[in-house]
Each structure stands twice: as structure tokens, then as C-alpha cells.
Amino acid sequence: VKFNNCAGNKGVRYETNSLDFKVRADGTMYAAHQVQMPSKQLILMLTAWDPETLGRWEAIVRFLVVEKSQRNGHKPKGRKTVPGELVQQQSDTLLPWRQHQSANGLRRQKRDWVIPPINVPENSRGPFPQQLVRIRSDKDKEIHIRYSITGVGADQPPMEVFSIDPVSGRMYVTRPMDREERASYHLRAHAVDMNGNKVENPIDLYIYVIDMNDNRPEFINQVYNGSVDEGSKPGTYVMTVTANDADDSTTANGMVRYRIVTQTPQSPSQNMFTINSETGDIVTVAAGLDREKVQQYIVIVQATDMEGNLNYGLSNTATAIITVTDVNDNPPEFTTSTYSGEVPENRVEVVVANLTVMDRDQPHSPNWNAIYRIISGDPSGHFTIRTDPVTNEGMVTVVKAVDYEMNRAFMLTVMVSNQAPLASGIQMSFQSTAGVTISVTDVNEAPYFPTNHKLIRLEEGVPTGTVLTTFSAVDPDRFMQQAVRYSKLSDPANWLNINATNGQITTAAVLDRESDYIKNNVYEATFLAADNGIPPASGTGTLQIYLIDINDNAPELLPKEAQICEKPNLNVINITAADADIDPNVGPFVFELPSVPSAVRKNWTITRLNGDYAQLSLRIMYLEAGVYDVPIIVTDSGNPPLYNTCVIKVKVCPCDENGDCTTIGAVAAAGLGTGAIIAILICIIILLTMVLLFVVWMKRREKERHTKQLLIDPEDDVRDNILKYDEEGGGEEDQDYDLSQLQQPETMDHVLNKTPGVRRVDERPIGAEPQYPIRPVIPHPGDIGDFINEGLRAADNDPTAPPYDSLLVFDYEGSGSTAGSVSSLNSSSSGDQDYDYLNDWGPRFKKLADMYGGGEED
């Protein structure tokens, strides 16, 4: 075997995967001992390896096993036969089924040979069919043999690529081969006699299509896109381009090599990139990539087969677009070293100044977006700097109100940086820092009350004019000489006054804790303090007055009215004491009955249940039904205590067994005697009788209206009567007319020939007739108008009443007329006719009203 490792083959060692065979250092393979081969062929794996580089290479070696008699006693004289020549001789005749004569005259069948592969070049130009090989058997001298082949390419698709002469055994290829379509074929050769009996065992035939360089390398993509950071070092990987060749990759036909043809632009060097000729990896080969100068390179890559031989190989090209990506190699820089701005005091969210910067990196990327920081001059955090996302400018904004009286100006030091950190080796510029001077302008500020809400405590009931407190405001404008004046803004009860100059508050009325304006013992008023600045400014303050309770309200009793049975021990009256004051000026209360009049204590008794409740009951065994005023004295626990005499109206009435007042008893308790009750009942009966008599009289009067006759003579009655007047003829001129024009025509042909469906005479339509109102036999004088209106309404809506709404055909006007044509007449009206009155003529004129009415809608 021959081997070349491109290094002189020094130290290369050979091995096989069989212990029966070994390989010398010069590549000679030999049998290590006597070997009995059981098969027709032997396949070994041969390995060459380098101990220094540890490289390993493998190859397959195939041996054909030959009989000893063929090697020693049957060689042709004058030439040396090798195994390949034994199989395929110069005449291209294969004898796979040779028979041999033994020494004793007997014929012994030898093992079949293994036929070496048959190589056929692709794209052969013919002529076709082209002979490949001839197959024959030694038995063809004794009997007639027929040869055939089977397999893919013969009797299986693709069909008839190969054919064989059944008599001579010559095998042909019938058309050009394409290795890219199919690289090999496996056929079997058969030998049979004339009867179809097998003469020899089938022999395997392997046909390999030899590759030709008939395919150009094809790039997977025509355009490749890659990127590389600017400032990358030489050797930085960029991208990989790949081209495939359909030819055999184990031969030079399919071995593709790459090279760069052109680079655009050629800046800063014409060879900024290189490509690995075998892998297609594009890497940088020179320094100086700068996105700010060149943002994109267009590289034309060529792929050539035949291992890149431009003379014999086929080539193809593709375009590689290499984008130089931005890195933060340019720090942002202020366009000027100082900025200035002005802001009114007490204003927030105001942009004071705009800071402009310049950055040469890619706009709207983290390498370009600016971030601003205040590094000194604002310890209280009055300002912040926000970035405009469009212009990248810094907007100095007030976030905390400034006070002119505290700071009249600010000197800020600001610094700008990018969102992304600077690239390695890039330093910040001294122009990344700037100063900002902000002036504060004074404005008129509103006065304010230092204690807001202010709370004071005092007893209720202080007299009018009492000085409560001084509620003064402070003007923050210390550098302006301004006067502050005070006024009331809210005083619900109008109890207070304030001095307009010094803010002293006095009472204008007595303060009452029990007033509805008091909430939780506190009265609240709001005052206004205004200066005289330009423009004027004002502030408000709230004064809260906590009123301490005094015993100024006497207690009251509830309920004011009650009800009790005339006999004792059945029920009692529960009494509750209430006081508008609060503790300690309320309970416990003292309940007692007055000594005057003496009947009170004689008839009633009161029992104290606890500090707030007592019970009133009868002292005697029976008290006549009626209403009694019972006075009760109630006293609170204030200092000094207050008492009140409350009168409770008690209704005493007879009760049933459940202790409830009866109805008669309730009336009696209301103070009415038996005579009064009887008088009321009599009055009710009389009133009901009068109502009944009035109803009877109205019914009778209605009946008389229907039965009463008219008071006039029937002949003079004009209702629903036709009045006939004397008819007076015209004069002689009125009698001068020609009646012949109205005569019926002599023939009726034109009538009989009328189109069917056209009615000549007025016809009554078929349909339900409306129900007319029924007139009474003896009508009442008052219903004449209603009857006429109802009849008119029914007739207007009756389609069966004449004249009928049908088509009338007037087609005969006589033999002639002395009248002229009416088409020459003009309307005397100069304007449009108003037809709205047709809407008032009833349903029969509705269609005319729709056609001519409507005004502007038409």
C-alpha cells in the first residue's frame, strides 16, 4: 500500500484489524502464517498512525481468494497474471463459472469468483449501447446458454439502463449515466439453458459511476448578512459562507475552495477581511474598523471546485454584506461648558434649561442615549435632569419648589454619560461635565397662618364683645413691604368678629354649645388674610373653638302624652328625663309631683326607677275617663341645679281584659259626652240620606230626558229632512243648447274593444260595510249634533258609499265641438298654488293631498 502524510512518512506505523496479516514499514502487506480462507474475498481495515501527532488514517483493502492450481499450474506462458487480470482479462471477458479437470479425470466444481466492480464514467457521449463487459460460462461449449441480468437498472426502475445479449453474454449501457442521480448499481448475472434451468449460480455485478466535474459549487444563499463590532482586533470571526458541490466530495471534483474577490469600500484598507479557503469562515485581517467612517462592507466571495484550481475548476460567487456594529467608543460631550436658566419661586415641573450634547455613536441606541446627573450644587434635591428621547437633550426640571427668601440662585455641576458603558480603553472626556446657573425670581406669596387649625377652649355663654384670641398671619415676602388685612370667610352662626388690622377675634353673639352649628362641642370658623401685593395674594386659616358646657338647660320629660286605664294596677306610664346639657349637668334626675293643686298628689303617684327613668300611675282605685294634665317637677344634678315643671296629658279610658282602651272608652277619654256622641251619629245618618236622594233624583232626570217628546211640530222639524224649494227655469238664453252632443254614439265597437279590466261605469267595490250609528226612535234634542258628526265620520271612511273610487272612462264627447283647445290657456296665478287645504277635506281627498300638498317636500 502507498501512503503519504505530507511529512515524509517518518515514524508512520501500519496496523490491520486482523491477526493473520501484517504490514511492513514500506507498506508491504503479508500473511503472518498459513491461512485457510473460507470465503471468496477478504476485506481488511488498514490503519496508518503517527505517534508524534497522534494522527490516524484508515483505508479498506479487499483481497480476492484464488485457488492454488490457478496460481501455480494454469498461468498463461510469457506473462505474469495478477488477481485482477484473472478476473477481467484484456478481452473484457469474465469467466466466473470456470470448470477444472482433476488428475484422475473427474470434473470438480470450483467456488464462484467475486467479480471486481465495473467502473462507468458519467456523461459519456456514446455511441450507445456501449459495451461494458462480456460474461460467459465454460459450459457454453457443451450446451446452449442464455444470459440475463436482474436488479435496479435492468428489470427494476430505472428500467433498461443496462442490457445483456442473451447469447453472447455481452453487457451494455444504453444511455449516459449521471452520478448525481445514482452513484452505483447492483446487478445479478444469470446463466440458464434453453429450458430455463439454472446452469450456474447467479453472480453479483457492482457497477460504479465514475464522477466527472459537471456541477458548479452552489452557495446556500446568494446574499449573506454578518456583523462585526467596530474596533475589533484582527482575527475576529465575522461570518461563514457555505457552498455545496453535487460532485463527489472525495475527489477534486467536489472539493470546494473559497476566496474573496472584491471588497467595497476599500477603506481603511483594501484587505480588511480574509476567508478560510476550506471552511468559508470570514475573519478580520486588519485593524481600523470604525462605524463612524464606514458602516457597511460588501464582499464578493468566490467558491471554486477542483480544490480551487481556477484553470480547471468551476466557480460561483455570492455576496457577503458585513455591517460594522456600533460600540460605545465616543463619550457624550456638552456643546458648551456653561448653561443658565431662570425659575420663579414656588413653581414645580418647570423646565429651567436645556442641555445639548453631541455623541457620534449610533443614534437612539444605548451607546447614544444620554443620562444626566447633578453631581454638586443641589443638596436639597430641588432639580432633576430628564432626557428628551428624540433630541437627547437634558431638561433641567424643578421637582421641589424653591424659595427666593432662602436661595436666590443655584450653581449646579452636571455630568453626562451613556446608558451603555464605554468600550474598553475609552476614557471620559473633560467636556462631559458642565455648569448650570439657575436664578430664582421673587413672586408675591400668600400670607399664611402659622397655626392652622388653631384650637381654643372656653365656656359657652360668654357675653358679646369678649376677646377670644388673636389669629394673625405671616407674610413670607420678607423683602417686600406689604400690609396684611383680615376678614371672615366662613362663620356659620355669625358669632365672631375679626379685627381687619391685627387679627383679633371677639364674640358678636353668645356662643351656645347646644346650637345646631356645634359638632362634637367644637365651633369652626375660617378667616382670610390678604396682602396688598401685585397681584394680591391671600391665605386662609381655620379657628376651632371648643365650648365647655355650663348648666344652662333645664331637663324635659318624655312622652308629652300618655294613656292609662281608669283602674289601677293594670298599666303604668314610663317617663324619661332628657337634658340638652352634658355630664355633669344632667342626671341623675329627681322626679316629684307638685303639692298644688292637691288633686295631683291625691290621684297620682310617681316612682323613680333610676337616674333617668320614672313611672307614673294612679293612686286611687278608680278615676273617671277623660283627659288629665299631670304636672311633674324634674330637677337635674348641675351646679347650681335647674328644674322644670313638665305637664303630661294623660288619657284615662275604660280597658278590656288585655289592658287596651275600648273604642267607646277612647272617645270618652277624648272628652265627649253621651249626648255629643248621639248628635254626631244623627248628623252622619242625615248626610247619607241626602246623598242617596240626590242619586235617585239624577237617575230619574236622565230617564225623563230619553222619554220626553220634542216640543215642536214634526213638520217644522228640520233634522234629517230634505227641503224642496220651487224650481225656476232659466231664460231663453239658457235654453239654447244642443242636446245631440250628449246622445249615445251610433256604434258600440269602440266600447266593446276596450281593454279588459277597465270599467266604464262607476262600480261599487266589494268589501265589508262599516256599522253606522243607530239613531233612536225618539231622538233627544241634545244629541242631534253628535249624531250628524258620527254619521259624517262613518260616511267618510266607507269605501262602499258613492261616489266610488273607481276608474271612470269618458271616451265619447260627440261628433264635434265649437270650443277651442284648453291647452292654450294660462294660469292666472303668478305663484305656486297652496294645496295644504286638501288635508282638511277628509279621507276621500287624501290621495290628492299627497299628490299636490307637501310644500317644499315635493
Helices and strands as residue ranges (DSSP letters): E 13-16, E 21-23, E 29-31, E 41-49, E 56-64, H 68-72, H 83-87, E 93-97, E 99-101, E 107-109, E 118-121, E 130-137, G 138-141, E 146-151, E 162-164, E 170-173, E 184-192, E 198-210, E 218-219, E 223-229, E 237-240, E 243-244, G 252-254, E 257-264, E 273-275, E 281-284, E 296-304, G 306-308, E 315-325, E 333-334, E 338-344, E 351-355, E 357-358, E 370-376, E 383-387, E 394-398, E 409-418, G 430-432, E 433-441, E 454-459, E 467-470, E 484-490, E 496-498, E 504-507, E 522-531, E 538-548, E 556-558, E 561-565, E 573-578, E 590-592, H 598-603, E 604-608, E 613-618, E 626-635, E 643-653, H 663-669, H 674-707, G 714-716, G 733-735, G 739-742, H 749-752, G 781-783, H 784-796, G 822-824, G 836-840, G 843-845, H 846-852, G 855-857
